[in-house]
Amino acid sequence: QIAQRAATLAQSRQPMLICGPIGSGTSAFARAIHDAGSRGPFITVPCETIAEDEAAILFGRAEARGVTLGLIEAAQGGTLVLDHLEELPPRLQARLVTLFHESSFRPVGALRERSSTARLIVTTRSAGAEGLRDDLLHRVSGSSLALPPLAARQDLVALALRLFSRALGMSVQCDPEVAAALAAAEWRGNLHELESLAAALAGSVAQGPGGMICLSLADLPPHLQQTQGDPRRDDAAVLTHMLALHGGNISAVARALNLDRSTIHRRIQRHGLARPH
């Protein structure tokens, strides 16, 4: 649903907001939106790295010989991502108001505004991020996307296997117990933590027959082995994985989980899952 809304918004030039906890993929999602709907440069501004006296980095500076360009100017015709805008000092946020409202900005020391053709994308840790000016938030809230933490994603297991396969350079599958352990973990570091696990597995897991790896619980680090994951528990991520593994065959999924077909049907309906075709 988020991807479908993003595909629609990508064709617009309106400022956008992408919110999500650290490691949920906000920066990568901003890049995907640019690639889908924009041309020109893609410039990311890590707002937490810009101090109050460094306005020229963002806005540029007027000098006797002309204007030294800043990052806003560098993004002309493309996309400007203000990453974690709530971390930008308040006085610099105030200088951004005309950029959001009128697509113009004033370099440090300049008397006149300069126009901007950059598409604006703001990322924050939450929809109502503390420290973000209300007028900036209101300008982007109509075109907003909220990315869930990794632990809440229904495609968690599929995403994990994709990252594991990329790290190991071959196809990776897993036992239902592994899927349950992955789904039961807290994943406080979100995708960053999952990528770290993939890198660790790449150095410790041996290739199986047929050029494929099937992970067992013993392959996971101790803290994941102890998550008390149960494949039979009603978990959307595990059920999504099992449906994909068995091609949407309800009977096969029921047998693999030792559950009734009616239970599988109820869970599919409860979680709003689509059966693979």
QUINORCOR-V454931 format. One record per backbone hydrogen bond with DSSP energy under -1.0 kcal/mol. NH is the residue of the N-H (numbers start at 1). CO is the residue of the C=O. If there is no record, write none. Layout:
# QUINORCOR-V454931
nh=[NH,NH]
co=[CO,CO]
This chain:
# QUINORCOR-V454931
nh=[5,6,7,8,9,10,11,12,16,17,18,19,20,24,29,30,31,32,33,34,35,36,37,38,43,45,47,47,49,50,54,57,59,60,61,62,63,66,68,71,72,74,75,76,78,79,80,81,82,83,83,85,87,88,93,94,95,96,97,100,101,102,104,105,108,110,114,116,119,121,122,123,124,129,132,137,138,139,141,143,145,147,152,153,156,159,160,161,162,163,164,165,166,167,168,169,170,173,175,179,180,181,182,183,184,190,191,192,194,195,196,197,198,199,200,201,202,204,205,213,215,219,220,224,225,226,227,233,235,239,240,241,242,243,244,245,246,247,248,249,253,254,255,256,257,259,264,265,266,267,268,269,270,271,273]
co=[1,2,3,4,5,6,8,9,120,143,122,145,124,21,25,26,27,28,29,30,31,32,33,34,79,81,45,83,46,47,51,54,55,56,68,108,66,63,61,57,58,70,71,73,75,41,119,43,121,45,81,123,84,85,89,90,91,93,94,96,97,98,98,114,60,107,105,103,78,80,16,82,18,126,129,133,134,135,137,140,17,19,149,150,153,155,156,157,158,159,160,161,162,163,164,165,165,213,215,175,176,177,178,179,180,187,23,189,190,191,192,193,194,195,196,197,198,201,201,171,173,216,217,221,221,222,224,230,233,235,236,237,238,239,240,241,242,244,243,246,249,250,251,252,253,254,260,261,262,263,264,265,266,267,268]
